[in-house]
């Protein structure tokens, strides 16, 4: 009698599992951008109303097991979310899908950035500006020594200057070709010029009277 009960239970569970398996569908495919047909990688694919889901790989491929009639939602940053419902009339347990994603264009409102925290401070600073009236005054200001020096620090050499510098370096290398480079610390002529300049007072501070 007990064997019959066990056999009946196993038969019932087997029929139930078979019915559940028939209700499952393996949905696989790729997620592509609708404008370029490029793969949308790391796209979130979640089953609506559940905590189940998956993501697409670097090629946009995905695979997930769903029940017939369930709805999945595709969402990715920069694209509009879209849903797909698994047909409940499928006769097979596999389904292929190519899901296209449309760009999600967001127009941000215009932002005006001011260097002053309040509008009236900007107005006061603008009214206090000391702007030269003539072109000559502005030209003189742009040609001041400090302005030109600051510009020269950030200005790079052009092609001719770089070529001339490279040629000077090559000439210096020819002077010491196949021999050690000259060191002016051991040059007697350089020491003689240094002593003459010292006696002339070339190294004295100019501000001293």
SVG drawing of the C-alpha trace seen along z (x, -y; Angstrom):
<svg xmlns="http://www.w3.org/2000/svg" viewBox="-2 -107 96 109">
<polyline fill="none" stroke="black" stroke-width="0.4" points="0.0,0.0 2.8,-2.4 4.6,-1.7 1.4,-2.6 1.2,-6.0 4.9,-6.8 4.5,-5.9 1.4,-8.1 3.2,-11.1 6.2,-10.7 4.0,-10.5 2.1,-13.6 5.3,-15.6 6.7,-14.4 3.7,-15.6 3.8,-18.9 7.5,-19.4 6.9,-18.5 4.1,-21.0 6.4,-23.7 9.2,-22.8 6.8,-23.2 6.0,-26.7 9.6,-27.8 11.2,-29.5 14.9,-30.3 15.0,-33.8 18.3,-34.8 19.5,-37.4 21.3,-40.7 20.7,-44.3 21.6,-46.8 21.4,-50.6 18.7,-51.4 20.7,-54.1 24.1,-52.5 23.3,-48.8 26.2,-48.8 25.9,-46.4 24.6,-47.9 26.8,-46.3 25.9,-46.0 22.2,-46.6 20.0,-45.8 17.4,-43.1 14.9,-42.6 11.7,-40.6 8.9,-43.0 7.4,-42.3 10.3,-40.0 13.9,-40.3 15.2,-38.1 17.2,-39.5 20.5,-39.6 22.8,-41.9 24.1,-41.9 27.8,-41.2 30.3,-43.3 28.8,-42.0 25.2,-42.8 24.4,-39.1 22.1,-38.0 20.3,-34.8 17.6,-34.4 15.0,-31.8 11.4,-33.1 7.9,-31.9 5.4,-32.3 3.5,-35.5 6.2,-37.3 7.5,-40.7 11.1,-41.8 12.4,-45.4 15.5,-46.5 17.2,-49.6 20.6,-51.2 22.1,-54.6 21.5,-56.9 18.7,-54.8 14.9,-54.7 13.6,-51.8 11.6,-49.2 9.6,-46.1 9.0,-42.8 6.3,-40.2 7.0,-36.6 4.2,-35.1 2.1,-32.5 1.4,-30.7 4.9,-29.4 5.2,-25.8 8.9,-25.6 11.1,-26.3 13.5,-28.6 13.0,-32.1 15.5,-34.4 15.2,-38.1 16.9,-41.2 16.1,-44.1 16.7,-47.6 17.3,-50.5 16.5,-54.2 18.7,-57.0 17.2,-59.0 17.9,-62.7 17.7,-64.9 17.6,-68.7 19.0,-70.5 17.8,-74.0 20.2,-76.9 22.6,-77.7 24.3,-81.1 27.4,-81.2 28.5,-84.6 31.8,-85.3 29.8,-87.2 27.3,-85.6 24.7,-88.3 23.5,-90.3 24.0,-93.7 27.6,-92.9 28.2,-92.2 26.6,-95.5 28.7,-97.4 31.9,-95.8 31.0,-96.4 30.3,-100.1 33.7,-100.5 35.7,-99.0 38.5,-101.3 38.4,-100.7 40.7,-102.9 38.9,-104.9 41.5,-104.8 43.3,-102.0 46.7,-103.4 46.2,-103.2 45.1,-99.5 48.1,-98.8 50.6,-100.3 49.1,-98.2 49.4,-95.0 53.0,-95.8 54.2,-96.4 57.3,-94.5 55.6,-92.4 52.8,-91.4 55.2,-90.4 57.4,-88.5 54.3,-86.5 53.4,-85.6 56.9,-84.5 56.9,-82.1 54.0,-80.2 54.8,-80.6 56.4,-77.6 59.0,-77.9 58.0,-77.7 59.5,-75.4 62.4,-77.7 63.4,-78.3 63.4,-74.6 65.5,-73.9 68.0,-76.6 68.3,-75.3 68.9,-71.8 71.6,-73.1 73.4,-74.9 73.4,-71.7 74.8,-69.8 77.6,-72.4 78.5,-72.1 78.7,-68.4 81.2,-68.8 83.5,-70.8 83.9,-67.8 83.5,-65.0 85.1,-61.7 86.4,-63.5 85.1,-64.6 83.0,-67.7 84.7,-70.9 84.2,-72.1 84.6,-75.9 85.6,-75.4 89.0,-74.2 89.2,-76.7 92.0,-79.3 90.6,-81.7 87.2,-81.7 89.0,-82.3 90.8,-85.3 87.5,-86.8 86.0,-86.2 88.8,-88.0 88.6,-90.9 84.8,-91.2 85.3,-91.0 87.8,-93.9 85.5,-96.0 82.7,-95.5 80.3,-93.7 79.0,-91.6 78.2,-94.6 74.6,-95.2 73.2,-98.0 71.1,-99.5 74.1,-100.4 75.4,-104.0"/>
</svg>
